[in-house]
Amino acid sequence: MDASYRLVLEGYGVFLFGARAVDHKFHIICMGVGSTEDTAAHRSMYEAVVTEVERLELDRTLRGIDI
């Protein structure tokens, strides 16, 4: 997973979290908004993304839905 801090919305940085495909295109998984571009901000948003993806994966697995 990679993150980019290139957009600004009402004075706050918009982080785009995603992954690069084999063709080098960046595919956005989610977006986050923060007031700083430091390690703590990245870590906090990344951990929230990972937690939610794991929750969704478990839910779909329990319900027998393919991911």
N, C-alpha and C positions, 0 to 999 in steps of 0.2 A: 504494500500500500504506500502511496506517495501523497504528499499534500502540497498545495500551491496557495500562496497568499498574494493574489494578484488583483483582486477586486476590492473596492471600498464601497460600503453602503452606509450612508448617514454617518460617516466618520469611523466606522468599524470595519476591520478587515474581514473579508469573507474567505474562508479556507475551503478549497475544493479537495476532497479526499477521493482517491480513486486508484486504479491500477492501469498499468501499461500492457497492451496486448503485444503479441509477437510482431505485429506490423508497426509498433511504436506509437500507436494512437492511445491517447489518455481517455479512459472511460470513467466518468464520475460516478462514485458510489453514493456519496452524500456531501452535504455542505454544512459548515459550521461558521459561527460569527464570534469574533473575539476582539478585544481591545489591544492586544499585544501579539507580536510574532516571536515568542520565545519558546524555549523547550517545554516549560510548564503548560503553556496554552496548547501546544501540539499534543503533548502527552495526555492532557485531560480530554481533548476531543477524540483522540485516537482510542483511548480506553472506552469512551462512551460508545463509539462505533463498534468496537470489538464486542462489547457486552451485548449490544442490541443484535448484532449478527448472530452471536451464539444463542441468544434467546429465541430468535426467529427460527434458527436451524433446529433447535430442540423441539419447538412447538410443531413445526412441520413434520419432523420425524415421528413424534408421538401421534400425530393425526394421520400418518401414512401418506403424506403429500411429498412428491419428489421435489428436490431443490433445484 
